[in-house]
Amino acid sequence: MSTNTLPQPTESLAGFLRERRARVQPEISAGRRRRTPGLRREEVAARAHVSVVWYTWLEQGRGGLPSVETLDRLARALELDAAGREMLFLLAGRQPQHMPLPSRPAVPESLQRVLDAMPASPAIVKTPTWDIVAWNAAAAAVLGDYGARPASERNLLRMLFQDAERRTALPDWEDTARWAVAVFRIDVARCGANSEAAALAADLQASTVDFGRIWNDSGVRHPGSGLKRLIHPDVGALTLQFTSFDVSEAEGLGMLVFTPAAAQDRRKVERLVHAPAAPR
């Protein structure tokens, strides 16, 4: 499939503004009803202290790009959270600048030592295109033996959406998938519309119904932290607390650390790590 025949899952500033405007619930006087949800264009313009004509052009993809000050006012008018605000700035071509994608991301030896120093906490390092480039023994034992896969198949998003066995092992698959896509949206915007990340998003949208369905919901968020529940074939139910970190030594790389949520989860992780052969 040629690149120009792929669907266009990447955001435009105009589309993002329209979608976010529809999400904001205005204050309505008692007894009054509105035919359409969200704010009207003139209401956003008034909140952001811009002209209605200019804002209308902005939603139509016309006119010049907003200044940083105007973007700040638009973010407040649309009640955007931190992730939504960053997305707005990225789509408008403002700071932060697009992040270059290294063709062969190098994993510093010091970073691998950090991973190996966490014997009971599965940890992985991923690229902006969600390829796994480093992991520790606990990750191989609990999350999967990434070393047994070819490098081209170590992509977290492809495994999440295209691996039926992995999907079955995640009781909260829908929540996990929505978190992943919302975080990946910002990665695509950071890397630019013509990047490898955008091509991956387009390919997943074309080949996976669920990815396209969740992508079209337009959620965005920062990685943050949360809980991950999984069913392991050898030890049963596991609950892990995950936390994400940017890797300062290597631009574009991110680390995910999964800490056992309770003592019983830690015992299960230790049992898997010390098993004679790591489970598949």
KAFENDA-V699770 format. One record per helix or strand of 3 or more residues. SS is the DSSP state (H for helix, E for strand). FROM is the first residue (numbers start at 1). LEN is the number of residues. If there is no record, write none. Layout:
ss: [SS/SS]
from: [FROM/FROM]
len: [LEN/LEN]
This chain:
ss: [H/H/H/H/H/H/H/E/E/H/H/H/H/H/H/H/H/E/E/E/H]
from: [3/13/41/52/68/82/109/121/131/137/146/151/156/164/173/196/209/225/236/254/263]
len: [3/11/8/8/10/10/8/6/5/6/3/3/7/5/19/12/7/8/11/7/11]
